[in-house]
Amino acid sequence: MERGLLAYILIPLLSAVIIPFAARNKPRLADILANVTLLAGLSNLAYLLLNANSFAEVPGDGFSLLMVFTIYLVALCVVFFSAFFAGAMPNRQAYYCLLLTSVAAMCGVVTTSDFFTLYIYVEVLAVTSFALITTDDTSAGLEGAIKYFLLTFPASVFIIVGLSLLLLSIGSFSFESVQLFLSAGMPGGTVLFAMGLILLGFLIKSGIVPFHAWTPDAYQGSFSPVSAHLAGIVTKVSGVYAIIRISMLMRLSEGMAEALAGTLMFLGMLSIIVGAIAALRQKDLKRMLAFSSISQLGYIVLAAGLGTPLAIIAAIFHLFNHATFKTVLFLNSASLEHASGTTDMEKMGGMEHAMPWTSWTSVIALLSTAGIPPLSGFWSKLLIIIALWAGGAKVYAMLALLFSIVTLAYFMVMQKKIFFGKKSEAAETASEVSAPMLAPVVLLSAVIITVGLLFPWFYTYLVETIAKRMIL
Amino acid sequence: MINSFALDWYFIAIILFIGLYCMLVSRSLLRQLIGLEIMSKAALLAVISSGVLTNNLSLAQTVIITMIVIEVVVVATGLALLAKNFRVNKSVDIWDLKGLKG
């Protein structure tokens, strides 16, 4: 636990305790409290990140700090959006309480420095996610939550058995001792087996392909702003963050972990392929975005499995980009649901005229996902492919490039079905959502464009401040 | 010492697979939850067994108590989901959960 970042865990938690009491009969006050908490945290973090002097005083590596910034950015957008989302939200106070608790738990996950604390925060995060998915009391939400529950619980069992093996072989759970043990070059069969079990648990929690059964159901069934929160940040932090951490540790073991790293790369590639092909034939917008999310996670896991310094930087950068563009797309799907009353892509059409802002921000986000220059997604995919090519995995590099085109294909189909084409019945009656609901989407689109255009500066920044302080 | 250790892990493996079997064959959501509970009990036994073997019992006990607390919270949330599901769908059969498809 980094003491410098502890405040970012405690303040949302405090706010989560205060909101149900202070704002019991005043829903607007709950909105304001939740937004102010996250906005204060975000502006504080932005100051820390942009000011090199204060950045140097923060302990730990820059990866944690960048992840905390991403968490606050996405959570603020989701909270601000849901304050104006006039959907069925029976209990605002409980909703904000759970959302802020999940923000606190995510900050705990990314700032911790041992596996046991990581496990505890991941479980707290899972509990808040079950409750958040069922916010609007529909049977679809319940179904998604139960499937999520039935698959993440065995994942925790695998993680606990892995932890017990770690206790058996090293006698400690901290990243540091695992790192020391692996870099000492001793035969570490038990440690690597423990790492494998922990990795298996986190692969299930992040929804990589053989274990992806829960992801589309949970995203499709849940309350719309919650699906943006889940897809944008929760599953990334509860699963992929730990995978990147473990692969950063594993590459120190001098080739002993080759089988594990190879498996990770294979599963990443499999996710890219299955996610992209499944997304091509979806009819429901949220379900399609969920499969696209699986496919993009595949890129991150593929790069993390390779484990060279460039690949790790690319994975972290893609994680950040994925958080921004997927949140835009899911928030837009919530706006569309709000305006047209459906998420079925066949029933929408010609929404471009009714909702120009939603349409254009979707275009920006989807072009970034597909990797069109100069948007941010292009640079992270380019880095991943360069790292794969340089690391000798040329077949994977070619396939990653190929499926980037498939990504563009399914997003073009989506854009044509929903926004372009003939005006449908839904488009006749729909109107653009209010300006406060557009603000988070426009903000995130601006982030995508800015990071893309200022990439040379951003890359230097990533290398100078973040990668240098990481154990690479 | 090593014999009792081997016996520990033998039982842990057996309990783990009993839980897995219970999850695989039952259709009722409640039984699935019971299977999950059995599996997680085996995992907790693994932690305490490795604590005993490495003479690190105090660390293992602290870890286990925290894990039990966490597990209670997770199971309570799971039971709440099952109860709500029973109220909405009037069924605990896992094959009735097929509303979401694509």
Interface residues (C-beta under 8 A of the other chain):
Chain A: F116 I120 E123 V124 A126 V127 F130 A131 T134 D137 S139 A140 L142 E143 G144 A145 I146 K147 F149 L150 F153 P154 S156 V157 I160 V161 L163 S164 L165 L167 L168 G171 P216 D217 Q220 G221 Q282 K283 D284 R287 M288
Chain B: L16 M23 L29 Q32 L36 M39 S40 A42 A43 L44 A46 V47 S49 S50 G51 L53 T54 N56 L59 A60 V63 T66 M67 I70 V73 V74 T77 G78 L81 L82 K84 N85 V88 N89 L97 G99 L100 G102
